[in-house]
Amino acid sequence: MECNKVLLDSVNSFLKINTGKAVIGLLLVLLLSSTLTPIALLASLISSSLLFPLIVLLLCTTVVVMLMFGYMSLLALLYRGQPAILGHIFDCFRDWKRGIKLSLLFSTMLIIISFVAVIVAFTVTFSEQKTSQLLFEEAITKIMNVMPFMTIICIVVFALFVVWPNAFVWLVFTDNPAFTIKQTFRKAHSLQKGKMWRLLFFLFRIGGIWLCVACLSSFVSSIVSIKFMDVIASGNQGLHYSFIIKICDTVSFVGFYYVLIKMMVGVIAFYDALIRDERENSIFDKNVQSIEVPVIELPAPDMES
């Protein structure tokens, strides 16, 4: 397999040419995903029970995951130099039976992690309310201010504990349409076996700096929003704090999505290198097996002498 330096150069060369196409594809995914947010909010408003909004949220999240899988297909085709159009974003919907099953697994884990983060945020905020006697509205405002940072934390946790161990699942899913979901995971895990830390190090080399910048900017934005919440609400005195928050939010937004593009291309490059090695090894094994070793018959020893 190629060394990380060769793969890194390959990813950088790809991004120099195709960054615009990758950004347009991602913007389309974000635009389509944003249309699902009102649906989830409407479901929570019109339903008196908790079950129906949860089902709608799960379905909307599943659709978003399917769009992201399709976006990865688009990047894979671009990286491999194959014909690619924006319609490939909907590849997961073409094989919808397997696509829904696979996406449901990932979306369920994402929702669980998000709910845990929200519970932690509420617990911390309202535990402080008991001692400082914060108003309910102030507590909610405080939670909303920290939500952007909590969102990035959720995504990082989701990436480390769900996406990283299953980084090749969608690529195996696409390249092997006859595989079941179980076979897809088994093949993906076999490819990653013994190479997970190398993959993580490679992805950190690709986008680690941008990821740190995005997390730091989001953290600063949340801290400023909480510490100077009263000053910002007062009006003109809080304008410079509001400006700092907007700058940090913009840097966080751009940095995070640029990291997403770079790391997805990195996963594709790493996966393709492993597949090339696997094919070369299989060809080598076949050639070795096809070599006929000549059998030399030695004369029988002369027992009389």
BALOBA-1460 file (C-alpha; in Angstrom, 3 decimals):
// residues 305
<rec num="1" residu="m" x="0.000" y="0.000" z="0.000"/>
<rec num="2" residu="e" x="1.185" y="3.512" z="-0.770"/>
<rec num="3" residu="c" x="2.635" y="5.506" z="2.121"/>
<rec num="4" residu="n" x="0.574" y="8.280" z="3.704"/>
<rec num="5" residu="k" x="2.673" y="10.934" z="1.949"/>
<rec num="6" residu="v" x="1.704" y="9.575" z="-1.489"/>
<rec num="7" residu="l" x="-1.976" y="9.397" z="-0.536"/>
<rec num="8" residu="l" x="-1.816" y="12.894" z="0.953"/>
<rec num="9" residu="d" x="-0.383" y="14.275" z="-2.288"/>
<rec num="10" residu="s" x="-3.121" y="12.464" z="-4.203"/>
<rec num="11" residu="v" x="-5.851" y="14.042" z="-2.046"/>
<rec num="12" residu="n" x="-4.320" y="17.522" z="-2.313"/>
<rec num="13" residu="s" x="-4.021" y="17.190" z="-6.096"/>
<rec num="14" residu="f" x="-7.661" y="16.156" z="-6.312"/>
<rec num="15" residu="l" x="-8.829" y="19.081" z="-4.171"/>
<rec num="16" residu="k" x="-6.888" y="21.597" z="-6.270"/>
<rec num="17" residu="i" x="-8.958" y="20.601" z="-9.289"/>
<rec num="18" residu="n" x="-12.303" y="19.528" z="-7.828"/>
<rec num="19" residu="t" x="-12.846" y="21.684" z="-4.722"/>
<rec num="20" residu="g" x="-15.485" y="23.752" z="-6.533"/>
<rec num="21" residu="k" x="-17.444" y="20.668" z="-7.588"/>
<rec num="22" residu="a" x="-17.190" y="19.203" z="-4.093"/>
<rec num="23" residu="v" x="-18.442" y="22.442" z="-2.508"/>
<rec num="24" residu="i" x="-21.384" y="22.699" z="-4.943"/>
<rec num="25" residu="g" x="-22.377" y="19.113" z="-4.184"/>
<rec num="26" residu="l" x="-22.170" y="19.716" z="-0.437"/>
<rec num="27" residu="l" x="-24.218" y="22.911" z="-0.698"/>
<rec num="28" residu="l" x="-26.910" y="20.965" z="-2.542"/>
<rec num="29" residu="v" x="-26.962" y="18.350" z="0.222"/>
<rec num="30" residu="l" x="-27.217" y="21.069" z="2.882"/>
<rec num="31" residu="l" x="-30.008" y="22.795" z="0.946"/>
<rec num="32" residu="l" x="-31.997" y="19.580" z="0.649"/>
<rec num="33" residu="s" x="-31.354" y="18.743" z="4.298"/>
<rec num="34" residu="s" x="-32.533" y="22.174" z="5.444"/>
<rec num="35" residu="t" x="-35.959" y="21.519" z="3.910"/>
<rec num="36" residu="l" x="-36.440" y="18.642" z="6.349"/>
<rec num="37" residu="t" x="-36.025" y="20.822" z="9.467"/>
<rec num="38" residu="p" x="-39.477" y="22.482" z="9.190"/>
<rec num="39" residu="i" x="-41.033" y="19.036" z="8.792"/>
<rec num="40" residu="a" x="-39.507" y="17.826" z="12.062"/>
<rec num="41" residu="l" x="-40.522" y="21.052" z="13.865"/>
<rec num="42" residu="l" x="-44.072" y="20.855" z="12.505"/>
<rec num="43" residu="a" x="-44.369" y="17.250" z="13.696"/>
<rec num="44" residu="s" x="-43.345" y="18.294" z="17.212"/>
<rec num="45" residu="l" x="-45.952" y="21.076" z="17.242"/>
<rec num="46" residu="i" x="-48.978" y="19.220" z="15.908"/>
<rec num="47" residu="s" x="-48.488" y="16.034" z="17.925"/>
<rec num="48" residu="s" x="-49.329" y="15.738" z="21.601"/>
<rec num="49" residu="s" x="-47.374" y="12.511" z="22.009"/>
<rec num="50" residu="l" x="-43.609" y="12.137" z="21.979"/>
<rec num="51" residu="l" x="-43.503" y="9.057" z="19.755"/>
<rec num="52" residu="f" x="-44.638" y="10.672" z="16.500"/>
<rec num="53" residu="p" x="-42.038" y="13.507" z="16.532"/>
<rec num="54" residu="l" x="-39.318" y="10.953" z="17.307"/>
<rec num="55" residu="i" x="-40.354" y="8.828" z="14.333"/>
<rec num="56" residu="v" x="-40.392" y="11.884" z="12.054"/>
<rec num="57" residu="l" x="-36.988" y="12.963" z="13.405"/>
<rec num="58" residu="l" x="-35.577" y="9.494" z="12.759"/>
<rec num="59" residu="l" x="-36.933" y="9.468" z="9.202"/>
<rec num="60" residu="c" x="-35.599" y="12.964" z="8.458"/>
<rec num="61" residu="t" x="-32.179" y="12.066" z="9.864"/>
<rec num="62" residu="t" x="-32.176" y="8.882" z="7.793"/>
<rec num="63" residu="v" x="-32.843" y="10.881" z="4.630"/>
<rec num="64" residu="v" x="-29.952" y="13.226" z="5.507"/>
<rec num="65" residu="v" x="-27.629" y="10.242" z="6.047"/>
<rec num="66" residu="m" x="-28.706" y="8.810" z="2.690"/>
<rec num="67" residu="l" x="-27.893" y="12.141" z="1.028"/>
<rec num="68" residu="m" x="-24.455" y="12.169" z="2.671"/>
<rec num="69" residu="f" x="-23.816" y="8.623" z="1.466"/>
<rec num="70" residu="g" x="-24.778" y="9.751" z="-2.024"/>
<rec num="71" residu="y" x="-22.428" y="12.726" z="-1.700"/>
<rec num="72" residu="m" x="-19.613" y="10.307" z="-0.880"/>
<rec num="73" residu="s" x="-20.460" y="8.388" z="-4.068"/>
<rec num="74" residu="l" x="-20.114" y="11.639" z="-6.011"/>
<rec num="75" residu="l" x="-16.698" y="12.322" z="-4.467"/>
<rec num="76" residu="a" x="-15.578" y="8.742" z="-5.159"/>
<rec num="77" residu="l" x="-16.464" y="9.038" z="-8.841"/>
<rec num="78" residu="l" x="-14.665" y="12.383" z="-9.108"/>
<rec num="79" residu="y" x="-11.592" y="11.000" z="-7.330"/>
<rec num="80" residu="r" x="-11.457" y="7.964" z="-9.614"/>
<rec num="81" residu="g" x="-11.797" y="10.114" z="-12.725"/>
<rec num="82" residu="q" x="-15.140" y="8.605" z="-13.696"/>
<rec num="83" residu="p" x="-18.123" y="10.537" z="-15.110"/>
<rec num="84" residu="a" x="-20.023" y="12.186" z="-12.251"/>
<rec num="85" residu="i" x="-23.085" y="14.417" z="-12.023"/>
<rec num="86" residu="l" x="-24.941" y="15.953" z="-9.084"/>
<rec num="87" residu="g" x="-27.621" y="13.279" z="-9.507"/>
<rec num="88" residu="h" x="-25.249" y="10.769" z="-7.894"/>
<rec num="89" residu="i" x="-26.173" y="12.382" z="-4.580"/>
<rec num="90" residu="f" x="-29.359" y="10.305" z="-4.790"/>
<rec num="91" residu="d" x="-27.527" y="6.990" z="-5.391"/>
<rec num="92" residu="c" x="-28.585" y="5.669" z="-2.000"/>
<rec num="93" residu="f" x="-32.257" y="6.111" z="-2.966"/>
<rec num="94" residu="r" x="-31.813" y="3.978" z="-6.086"/>
<rec num="95" residu="d" x="-30.991" y="0.936" z="-3.958"/>
<rec num="96" residu="w" x="-33.485" y="2.078" z="-1.360"/>
<rec num="97" residu="k" x="-34.079" y="-1.236" z="0.408"/>
<rec num="98" residu="r" x="-30.444" y="-1.708" z="1.398"/>
<rec num="99" residu="g" x="-29.885" y="2.055" z="1.607"/>
<rec num="100" residu="i" x="-32.604" y="2.635" z="4.201"/>
<rec num="101" residu="k" x="-31.412" y="-0.259" z="6.358"/>
<rec num="102" residu="l" x="-27.837" y="0.996" z="6.332"/>
<rec num="103" residu="s" x="-28.791" y="4.640" z="6.890"/>
<rec num="104" residu="l" x="-31.155" y="3.756" z="9.755"/>
<rec num="105" residu="l" x="-28.273" y="2.240" z="11.699"/>
<rec num="106" residu="f" x="-26.171" y="5.394" z="11.413"/>
<rec num="107" residu="s" x="-29.058" y="7.839" z="11.981"/>
<rec num="108" residu="t" x="-30.181" y="5.970" z="15.113"/>
<rec num="109" residu="m" x="-26.700" y="6.241" z="16.624"/>
<rec num="110" residu="l" x="-26.538" y="9.945" z="15.718"/>
<rec num="111" residu="i" x="-29.878" y="10.665" z="17.409"/>
<rec num="112" residu="i" x="-28.854" y="8.766" z="20.555"/>
<rec num="113" residu="i" x="-25.595" y="10.741" z="20.819"/>
<rec num="114" residu="s" x="-27.477" y="14.018" z="20.231"/>
<rec num="115" residu="f" x="-30.048" y="13.234" z="22.926"/>
<rec num="116" residu="v" x="-27.297" y="12.434" z="25.415"/>
<rec num="117" residu="a" x="-25.639" y="15.786" z="24.654"/>
<rec num="118" residu="v" x="-28.939" y="17.674" z="25.109"/>
<rec num="119" residu="i" x="-29.595" y="15.908" z="28.426"/>
<rec num="120" residu="v" x="-26.103" y="16.818" z="29.642"/>
<rec num="121" residu="a" x="-26.606" y="20.465" z="28.592"/>
<rec num="122" residu="f" x="-29.965" y="20.680" z="30.414"/>
<rec num="123" residu="t" x="-28.576" y="18.959" z="33.522"/>
<rec num="124" residu="v" x="-25.598" y="21.302" z="33.811"/>
<rec num="125" residu="t" x="-27.667" y="24.427" z="33.159"/>
<rec num="126" residu="f" x="-30.495" y="23.680" z="35.570"/>
<rec num="127" residu="s" x="-28.130" y="22.474" z="38.286"/>
<rec num="128" residu="e" x="-26.614" y="25.966" z="38.175"/>
<rec num="129" residu="q" x="-30.106" y="27.439" z="38.240"/>
<rec num="130" residu="k" x="-30.718" y="25.987" z="41.701"/>
<rec num="131" residu="t" x="-27.803" y="27.935" z="43.161"/>
<rec num="132" residu="s" x="-27.968" y="31.155" z="41.168"/>
<rec num="133" residu="q" x="-31.774" y="31.325" z="40.758"/>
<rec num="134" residu="l" x="-31.632" y="31.908" z="36.990"/>
<rec num="135" residu="l" x="-34.872" y="32.532" z="35.244"/>
<rec num="136" residu="f" x="-36.191" y="29.772" z="33.023"/>
<rec num="137" residu="e" x="-35.858" y="31.971" z="29.942"/>
<rec num="138" residu="e" x="-32.231" y="32.736" z="30.789"/>
<rec num="139" residu="a" x="-31.482" y="29.046" z="31.199"/>
<rec num="140" residu="i" x="-32.967" y="28.253" z="27.791"/>
<rec num="141" residu="t" x="-30.988" y="31.119" z="26.237"/>
<rec num="142" residu="k" x="-27.820" y="29.769" z="27.819"/>
<rec num="143" residu="i" x="-28.497" y="26.318" z="26.373"/>
<rec num="144" residu="m" x="-29.133" y="27.774" z="22.917"/>
<rec num="145" residu="n" x="-25.848" y="29.707" z="23.082"/>
<rec num="146" residu="v" x="-23.850" y="26.567" z="23.807"/>
<rec num="147" residu="m" x="-25.686" y="24.452" z="21.218"/>
<rec num="148" residu="p" x="-23.318" y="25.197" z="18.277"/>
<rec num="149" residu="f" x="-20.359" y="23.938" z="20.289"/>
<rec num="150" residu="m" x="-22.349" y="20.948" z="21.575"/>
<rec num="151" residu="t" x="-23.301" y="20.144" z="17.975"/>
<rec num="152" residu="i" x="-19.657" y="19.955" z="16.926"/>
<rec num="153" residu="i" x="-18.864" y="17.829" z="19.993"/>
<rec num="154" residu="c" x="-21.689" y="15.440" z="19.019"/>
<rec num="155" residu="i" x="-20.385" y="15.207" z="15.465"/>
<rec num="156" residu="v" x="-16.818" y="14.544" z="16.666"/>
<rec num="157" residu="v" x="-18.049" y="11.811" z="19.043"/>
<rec num="158" residu="f" x="-20.206" y="10.338" z="16.268"/>
<rec num="159" residu="a" x="-17.216" y="10.389" z="13.910"/>
<rec num="160" residu="l" x="-14.870" y="8.703" z="16.399"/>
<rec num="161" residu="f" x="-17.194" y="5.987" z="17.704"/>
<rec num="162" residu="v" x="-19.461" y="5.316" z="14.711"/>
<rec num="163" residu="v" x="-17.964" y="6.613" z="11.459"/>
<rec num="164" residu="w" x="-14.289" y="5.801" z="12.064"/>
<rec num="165" residu="p" x="-14.826" y="2.065" z="12.839"/>
<rec num="166" residu="n" x="-17.142" y="1.846" z="9.796"/>
<rec num="167" residu="a" x="-15.381" y="4.260" z="7.430"/>
<rec num="168" residu="f" x="-15.453" y="1.940" z="4.411"/>
<rec num="169" residu="v" x="-19.017" y="0.667" z="4.818"/>
<rec num="170" residu="w" x="-20.628" y="2.911" z="2.202"/>
<rec num="171" residu="l" x="-17.838" y="2.375" z="-0.331"/>
<rec num="172" residu="v" x="-18.127" y="-1.395" z="0.078"/>
<rec num="173" residu="f" x="-21.909" y="-1.020" z="-0.146"/>
<rec num="174" residu="t" x="-21.573" y="0.833" z="-3.474"/>
<rec num="175" residu="d" x="-18.920" y="-1.422" z="-5.004"/>
<rec num="176" residu="n" x="-20.729" y="-4.647" z="-4.060"/>
<rec num="177" residu="p" x="-24.457" y="-4.308" z="-4.831"/>
<rec num="178" residu="a" x="-25.033" y="-8.019" z="-4.212"/>
<rec num="179" residu="f" x="-23.815" y="-7.828" z="-0.598"/>
<rec num="180" residu="t" x="-26.239" y="-7.901" z="2.306"/>
<rec num="181" residu="i" x="-25.838" y="-5.349" z="5.095"/>
<rec num="182" residu="k" x="-24.084" y="-7.945" z="7.256"/>
<rec num="183" residu="q" x="-21.679" y="-8.854" z="4.458"/>
<rec num="184" residu="t" x="-21.031" y="-5.165" z="3.823"/>
<rec num="185" residu="f" x="-19.968" y="-4.530" z="7.419"/>
<rec num="186" residu="r" x="-17.901" y="-7.728" z="7.493"/>
<rec num="187" residu="k" x="-16.009" y="-6.771" z="4.329"/>
<rec num="188" residu="a" x="-15.466" y="-3.182" z="5.514"/>
<rec num="189" residu="h" x="-14.129" y="-4.348" z="8.877"/>
<rec num="190" residu="s" x="-11.812" y="-6.866" z="7.213"/>
<rec num="191" residu="l" x="-10.331" y="-4.073" z="5.092"/>
<rec num="192" residu="q" x="-9.812" y="-1.865" z="8.144"/>
<rec num="193" residu="k" x="-8.386" y="-4.612" z="10.327"/>
<rec num="194" residu="g" x="-4.947" y="-3.604" z="11.538"/>
<rec num="195" residu="k" x="-5.119" y="-0.253" z="9.729"/>
<rec num="196" residu="m" x="-7.573" y="1.782" z="11.815"/>
<rec num="197" residu="w" x="-4.935" y="3.864" z="13.602"/>
<rec num="198" residu="r" x="-3.069" y="4.459" z="10.368"/>
<rec num="199" residu="l" x="-6.330" y="5.657" z="8.802"/>
<rec num="200" residu="l" x="-7.003" y="7.987" z="11.754"/>
<rec num="201" residu="f" x="-3.493" y="9.427" z="11.599"/>
<rec num="202" residu="f" x="-3.843" y="9.921" z="7.847"/>
<rec num="203" residu="l" x="-7.189" y="11.712" z="8.223"/>
<rec num="204" residu="f" x="-5.772" y="13.914" z="10.988"/>
<rec num="205" residu="r" x="-2.889" y="14.888" z="8.696"/>
<rec num="206" residu="i" x="-5.423" y="15.836" z="6.038"/>
<rec num="207" residu="g" x="-7.793" y="17.960" z="8.117"/>
<rec num="208" residu="g" x="-6.630" y="17.980" z="11.729"/>
<rec num="209" residu="i" x="-5.595" y="21.639" z="11.769"/>
<rec num="210" residu="w" x="-8.865" y="22.798" z="10.220"/>
<rec num="211" residu="l" x="-10.810" y="20.632" z="12.679"/>
<rec num="212" residu="c" x="-8.997" y="22.158" z="15.656"/>
<rec num="213" residu="v" x="-9.631" y="25.668" z="14.307"/>
<rec num="214" residu="a" x="-13.343" y="24.912" z="13.819"/>
<rec num="215" residu="c" x="-13.724" y="23.472" z="17.337"/>
<rec num="216" residu="l" x="-11.788" y="26.345" z="18.929"/>
<rec num="217" residu="s" x="-13.840" y="28.976" z="17.072"/>
<rec num="218" residu="s" x="-17.102" y="27.326" z="18.124"/>
<rec num="219" residu="f" x="-15.876" y="27.087" z="21.726"/>
<rec num="220" residu="v" x="-14.919" y="30.792" z="21.803"/>
<rec num="221" residu="s" x="-18.296" y="31.723" z="20.309"/>
<rec num="222" residu="s" x="-20.158" y="29.749" z="22.988"/>
<rec num="223" residu="i" x="-18.047" y="31.160" z="25.850"/>
<rec num="224" residu="v" x="-18.499" y="34.764" z="24.677"/>
<rec num="225" residu="s" x="-22.249" y="34.238" z="24.215"/>
<rec num="226" residu="i" x="-22.626" y="32.894" z="27.755"/>
<rec num="227" residu="k" x="-20.264" y="35.253" z="29.602"/>
<rec num="228" residu="f" x="-21.505" y="38.428" z="27.932"/>
<rec num="229" residu="m" x="-25.123" y="37.437" z="27.397"/>
<rec num="230" residu="d" x="-26.484" y="40.464" z="29.297"/>
<rec num="231" residu="v" x="-24.142" y="42.906" z="27.559"/>
<rec num="232" residu="i" x="-25.077" y="41.586" z="24.115"/>
<rec num="233" residu="a" x="-28.788" y="41.882" z="24.910"/>
<rec num="234" residu="s" x="-28.352" y="45.466" z="26.093"/>
<rec num="235" residu="g" x="-27.814" y="46.800" z="22.559"/>
<rec num="236" residu="n" x="-24.992" y="49.011" z="21.296"/>
<rec num="237" residu="q" x="-22.570" y="48.071" z="24.091"/>
<rec num="238" residu="g" x="-22.589" y="44.467" z="22.970"/>
<rec num="239" residu="l" x="-22.006" y="45.064" z="19.252"/>
<rec num="240" residu="h" x="-18.312" y="44.170" z="19.354"/>
<rec num="241" residu="y" x="-19.112" y="40.943" z="21.202"/>
<rec num="242" residu="s" x="-21.749" y="40.117" z="18.598"/>
<rec num="243" residu="f" x="-19.181" y="40.768" z="15.880"/>
<rec num="244" residu="i" x="-16.708" y="38.366" z="17.542"/>
<rec num="245" residu="i" x="-19.422" y="35.714" z="17.774"/>
<rec num="246" residu="k" x="-20.322" y="36.072" z="14.078"/>
<rec num="247" residu="i" x="-16.666" y="35.831" z="13.038"/>
<rec num="248" residu="c" x="-16.150" y="32.723" z="15.161"/>
<rec num="249" residu="d" x="-19.345" y="31.112" z="13.857"/>
<rec num="250" residu="t" x="-18.316" y="31.777" z="10.254"/>
<rec num="251" residu="v" x="-14.834" y="30.325" z="10.777"/>
<rec num="252" residu="s" x="-16.341" y="27.319" z="12.528"/>
<rec num="253" residu="f" x="-18.883" y="26.738" z="9.739"/>
<rec num="254" residu="v" x="-16.365" y="27.021" z="6.883"/>
<rec num="255" residu="g" x="-13.679" y="25.044" z="8.712"/>
<rec num="256" residu="f" x="-15.945" y="22.185" z="9.675"/>
<rec num="257" residu="y" x="-17.396" y="21.623" z="6.218"/>
<rec num="258" residu="y" x="-13.990" y="21.961" z="4.558"/>
<rec num="259" residu="v" x="-12.693" y="19.299" z="6.964"/>
<rec num="260" residu="l" x="-15.669" y="17.131" z="6.039"/>
<rec num="261" residu="i" x="-14.803" y="17.312" z="2.333"/>
<rec num="262" residu="k" x="-11.093" y="16.653" z="2.900"/>
<rec num="263" residu="m" x="-11.645" y="13.707" z="5.229"/>
<rec num="264" residu="m" x="-14.247" y="12.070" z="2.991"/>
<rec num="265" residu="v" x="-11.811" y="12.260" z="0.068"/>
<rec num="266" residu="g" x="-9.113" y="10.890" z="2.375"/>
<rec num="267" residu="v" x="-11.276" y="7.875" z="3.249"/>
<rec num="268" residu="i" x="-11.869" y="7.239" z="-0.467"/>
<rec num="269" residu="a" x="-8.133" y="7.469" z="-1.252"/>
<rec num="270" residu="f" x="-7.249" y="5.097" z="1.602"/>
<rec num="271" residu="y" x="-9.979" y="2.632" z="0.591"/>
<rec num="272" residu="d" x="-8.925" y="2.608" z="-3.074"/>
<rec num="273" residu="a" x="-5.316" y="1.941" z="-2.071"/>
<rec num="274" residu="l" x="-6.415" y="-1.055" z="0.026"/>
<rec num="275" residu="i" x="-8.550" y="-2.410" z="-2.820"/>
<rec num="276" residu="r" x="-5.607" y="-2.115" z="-5.241"/>
<rec num="277" residu="d" x="-3.409" y="-4.038" z="-2.823"/>
<rec num="278" residu="e" x="-6.064" y="-6.708" z="-2.397"/>
<rec num="279" residu="r" x="-6.402" y="-7.182" z="-6.163"/>
<rec num="280" residu="e" x="-2.638" y="-7.272" z="-6.708"/>
<rec num="281" residu="n" x="-2.234" y="-9.865" z="-3.972"/>
<rec num="282" residu="s" x="-5.016" y="-12.016" z="-5.429"/>
<rec num="283" residu="i" x="-3.418" y="-11.831" z="-8.907"/>
<rec num="284" residu="f" x="-0.061" y="-12.773" z="-7.408"/>
<rec num="285" residu="d" x="-1.579" y="-15.752" z="-5.584"/>
<rec num="286" residu="k" x="-3.249" y="-16.953" z="-8.799"/>
<rec num="287" residu="n" x="0.017" y="-16.667" z="-10.715"/>
<rec num="288" residu="v" x="1.865" y="-18.612" z="-8.039"/>
<rec num="289" residu="q" x="-0.755" y="-21.343" z="-8.095"/>
<rec num="290" residu="s" x="-0.613" y="-21.546" z="-11.890"/>
<rec num="291" residu="i" x="3.133" y="-22.181" z="-11.948"/>
<rec num="292" residu="e" x="3.756" y="-25.859" z="-12.645"/>
<rec num="293" residu="v" x="6.718" y="-27.211" z="-10.775"/>
<rec num="294" residu="p" x="8.439" y="-29.885" z="-12.866"/>
<rec num="295" residu="v" x="8.671" y="-33.266" z="-11.224"/>
<rec num="296" residu="i" x="12.074" y="-34.866" z="-11.662"/>
<rec num="297" residu="e" x="12.108" y="-38.616" z="-11.401"/>
<rec num="298" residu="l" x="15.351" y="-39.887" z="-9.948"/>
<rec num="299" residu="p" x="16.612" y="-43.326" z="-10.958"/>
<rec num="300" residu="a" x="16.052" y="-46.062" z="-8.458"/>
<rec num="301" residu="p" x="19.175" y="-46.844" z="-6.447"/>
<rec num="302" residu="d" x="21.126" y="-49.968" z="-7.480"/>
<rec num="303" residu="m" x="20.697" y="-52.273" z="-4.495"/>
<rec num="304" residu="e" x="23.072" y="-54.960" z="-5.846"/>
<rec num="305" residu="s" x="26.083" y="-52.627" z="-5.705"/>
